[in-house]
Each structure stands twice: as structure tokens, then as C-alpha cells.
């Protein structure tokens, strides 16, 4: 196991996370959604604590407790005042090491997860991103949805869940990250004691899978009041040397109120309420995508405007004022985010899971500042030449958006 900490002077809290290398990409088709289901189930009780006792323990020290699952990892985390770090270590390790998976708890939480899937299906502004990922990463382990499918969740047995937990939650797959008023050596000792009865196991080894992306337009016909659109292509992986360049490009394209998409589609023409771009970065590939929600009869116009900005950036790059604004925005967001200990903990844990270098704030600012117009032009030309993917939810038919890919 690895323990990574960052002492933050002037704070009285500690954010502690257990990062497990178990994500959607590690599931088989018959396990679709087990990572997320397991993340729910570990809160239902351990050998020594009921679900109520877990909640009461954190509440009694004024702490926060939560978890999330992603395509390549799961994180179970808590935030407490510094004098209660031992409580956080005790509870978090108990959740990860000693869940009991009672049949009644599995069945009751199964219903909760099925309702979450139903809620997600009824939220097209969220669902469209899953459809986009499934299309872009078709045939790749990153393609399946984090929530899984209702059919698989309904049929998962206790034995299958326990087997997945045993393999995925082995100690070589766990990184402990902490930020705040934390003493590294003391935390290492606490972790060693907490995990004394669970050592060994196999480290998860993933085979790098290149993405053979192809042009795809996927329409999910639905009588919605808005057309929900995701439009993009393969991006950069989490270790790509150009990731800082892509961050700048993303900000210029759709990263704020001064971005091209916001100004030209919302402010100038009033075609949307929400339009933005975002990046997904994983071990062996990534994505860059634009989301827009618009009236169905304006969807083609919005798509054309997004396509125009893709092509403009590919051929003409960015202006000097755009480059300066984007870099300042990134640096400002970085510094503001690092004032939160949980943000710092997340940065430590995620980078450690991927084996990425952990840069200081000053080093990150230097990397952003080093991005040039030539860098952005080079990356934009390569990026926007890649096969494009579009997913749409709304009152349309298959083939309506083929012209954009």
C-alpha cells in the first residue's frame, strides 16, 4: 500500500481518502455496475458496525463521510477535524476491509441502485454523456456505464459481489491519500495498524488498450422539450505530455463565460441556456466533448456552430488575448481549488492511482504558463482531425446528425 500526504499549514481539518484501483473498466459484461453497487454496499455494515453506527460515528465528531466510483477507481473518503484522524482511519478501513454483505442489505440496496438507474434514465442532460462515452469508447473497456444495467444489478449474486470485492480491494490496489493538518509518519503507523489483518493479494494489472475511434452519430429518440447534445472526439490520456495544452484549449473552447461557445451560441444568439466543453482523461486514452441543450428546432444550428469552432481552432488556433485569459483562468481555478483540503486529497489520490507525478502549485502554474500559441495550434490541428462522435437525445431519428461526423 502507498500512503501519500500533504501538510497544509493554517488548517484544522484533514481529508482522508482510500483510493481503490477498481472501476468500471475492470468489470465483465455480466458484472456491469458491480463497482458502483459495491461502493453502496460497504456502507450497509461491517463486522462490528451497523449502517446506523457508521453514520453516527462520523456525525458524533462533526465529520463528513462519502464515496464515489469511476471508470478506473473507487474512492471512500472522510473529512474530520485534526484531532479525530484516528476515527476516520478506523471507520474508513473498517468499511473497506470488513463489509459483511448481508443478503437483506444487498436486496434493499439493490432497490436503491435500481432507482438511481431509473432516475438517471429520466435525466437526459446526464444520460447523454453516458451515451456519448458508449459510442466514443465502443469496444473499449471504458465504454460501459458506471451505473451498469438494471438487468445485471437485478441478477448479481452475493458470491459475485464478494469475489469482486476480494480481488479489487486487495491492499496492493489501495492508495491512502490525506491532506490538511496531518503528520505523515503518524498516519502511516495508523494505517499499518488498521490493515494489519489484511495484507497481500494481487495487484491489478491492466492492459493498455488503444482506442480505435470511428465516426459515430447516435440518436436516442425521445419527446423532450430540449435536444441534449454531446459532440466530441478522443482526447489525451492522464499522462499525456500535452495535457496542459489541452486544458488551455478546453478553456478557450467552452470553459467559462468568456469561452467561444458561450459567447457565440448563448450570448450572441441566445440559442442555449447551457453550453460547455469538458475533458475525460484515463490511463490509456481520453475525450474532449461539448454539451449543449437547445430547442429541438435549433439543434442543427447549434451543431453547425460547434462544428465551426472545431474547424476554426484546427486551422487558425487561438488569439493572444484568448491564450492569456485561458491561462489566467486555469491558474486562478487551480489556486482557489487548492484552498480546499478535499481537493488537495483528491489530487494526491488520483495522481497516485495513475502513477502520475504530483506537482506543487507552483510547478502546475509553471506548466500552464509554459503553454504557447504554437502548442495550442499543434494540438488543436491534431485533435479536431480525429473521428468525431455525437450523441443526441430528443425528437429525432437515426441518421439526422450523420452529417456532423
Secondary structure, 3 states (H helix, E strand, C coil): CEEEEEECCCCCEEEEEEEECCCHHHCCHHHCCHHHHHHHHHHHEECCCEHHHHHHHHHCCCCEEEEEECCCCEEEEEEEEHHHHHHHHHHHHHHHHCECCCHHHHHHHHHHHHHHHHHHHCCHHHHHHHHHHHHHCCCCCCCCCCCCCHHHHHHCCHHHHHHHHHHHCCHHHEEEEEEECCCHHHHHHHHHHHCCCCCCCCCCCCCCCCCCCCCEEEEEECCCCCEEEEEEEECCCCCCCCHHHHHHHHHHHHCCCCCHHHHHHHHCCCCEEEEEEEEEECCCCEEEEEEEEECHHHHHHHHHHHHHHHHHHHHHCCCHHHHHHHHHHHHHHHHHHCCCHHHHHHHHHHHHHHCCCCCCHHHHHHHHHCCCHHHHHHHHHHHCCCCEEEEEEECCCCCCCHHHC
